[in-house]
Amino acid sequence: MKIKLAGYNIDESLIKIIDSEHAATPETISAAYARISRDPRDVPELRAEAQLQVKTARRSNKAIVFGMSHHSVAEHAYFNYDILQISRLALEELEARRIGVAYTEKSQRYIKLQGDYVIPQEFLDEDKQDFKKLVELQNTFYQKYLKKLIDFQFENHPNLAKKARSAEEKGLSDKKNRAKNTLEGWAKEDARYALSLATEAQLGMSFNARTLEHSIRKMRYSDLAECRELSQKLYDVTKDVAPSLIILSDPVEFQKAFKRDLQDDHYKFTRKNLKKYVKEIIATNVNSESDKVPKILEEENEKLIVSNNVDLDIAAAILHKNSKLNIEDAYKYASSVLNSTDKGKTFYKEVMKYLSVFDPLPREFEMSGDLKYELIVSASNYAQLKRHRLMTILPQEYDIDLGITIPESIKKIDASSELREVCDKSEELYSKFNHKYGRAAEYCLTNAHRRRVIVAANPRELYHFSRLREDEHAQWDVKKTAGNMLKLAKKIAPLSFILSGGKDKFEYLRTDQS
């Protein structure tokens, strides 16, 4: 066996030093690896040739990745990005990518926020002042109650508070005082429930070329101007480094290379068409009733859907994702549209009519065979839930009719009414802007506001979710959701989930079962 390190990511400033006639490009790795299946030479020789002949490597990539549709070759190229001055709302769309990616965000839990926020491009000048006043109100709550919430955590966790004070007396810096950081972190994560989804974030992000291209294409047609701008900027900073690997991101370059137009209808129209189509289905099946609604178990806001009808599950997911139906009604309408073979074929043809050979099917097609849940979660909860991207996570838009999540600590310091007032004013402006700006009105909402989400996960992924989110260090909101989800899972599979639980409880659980 021979193992040779073929390459690795290095800082962009170093690439500039060593770059010679565009030799410092990951395209050469992709081109060399693409030839492995058909060229008998050793891999190092193929890489050396590709590095010396960048133009040839790029032609090879175009022919193999796009001409032959071997897109996996593009996954050998990896890109790192610093992303700053982006809103929490836009981050949700960016981070919908889940394979071939890595994200590390500025944490609202560990870092005290300074009130920076994004002003949506969609808002007219006369509305920006109202929006600014709303965000100032939200930020004022955060600043006003953060200290009280910190005091609350110190009072309610005396052992940890004692450790924090002892560390201070010993001269340990705040940075190294883990007990103090933990208590203050709990306070910060609860104070943030008043903050807007327009709050500025920053992150380090890594994409392989295949995922990068998909992200650029999809966000180009986003409902949010901020995401459309993000799409263009990702393309602009990458196109000169690796043009052959993201050619599907640019219809003009694609036409030059292949002498035919790029079929982008899937990204342009599918989601808009589904929303319109689902609306029509609901309007024409107002009193839809069905006995095909699956068994549904509930724990507070969490529901477990027990079903194994593939066509019905996917249709219900499509109806749920593209509306604000609850899951029971989504299944009723799905049953109605699938009540004959012809109607079912018509439904699925409409769902897939904009797909081209380069396009994945809608993510709703994953919604069968796993354990399926409907959750009602806060934006703060969703920010953590979304990280488990190997689960299928299909969120609706935020819905002010679902109310807000108020941290227990905010209730204990008698700040609930003020948080409600902040959220009420947020909802007023949201409602005013909703007719004008569509989804962009969500920038007005807070981390306390809620949305419905359906989630599908196999038992293995649920175990992973449980280990992280039922652990003692997990944030309380997502921890509660995880606990309810696993309670429900155990009702239908008590043997499979005997060891599920937070990683801090694993040894106890194993001993308890022995």
Secondary structure, 3 states (H helix, E strand, C coil): CCCCCCCCCCCHHHHHHHCCCCCCCCHHHHHHHHHCCCCCCCHHHHHHHHHHCHHHHHHHHHHHHHHCCCHHHHHHCEEEEEEEEEEHHHHHHHCCCCCCEEEEECCCCCCCCCCCECCCCCCCHHHHHHHHHHHHHHHHHHHHHHHHHHHHHHHHCHHHHHHHHHHHHCCCCHHHCHHHHHHHHHHHHHHHHHCECCEEEEEEEEEEHHHHHHHHHHHHCCCCHHHHHHHHHHHHHHCCCCHHHCHHHCHHHHHHHHCCCCCCHHHHHHHHHHHHHHHHHHHHCCCCCCCCCCEEEEECCEEEEECCCHHHHHHHHHHHHCCCCCHHHHHHHHHHHCCCHHHHHHHHHHHHCCCCCCCCCCHHHHCCCCEEEEEEEEHHHHHHHCCCCCCEEEECCCCHHHCECCCHHHHHCCCHHHHHHHHHHHHHHHHHHHHHHHHHHHHHCECCEEEEEEEEECHHHHHHHHHHHCCCCCCHHHHHHHHHHHHHHHHHCCCCCCCCCCHHHHHHHHHHHC
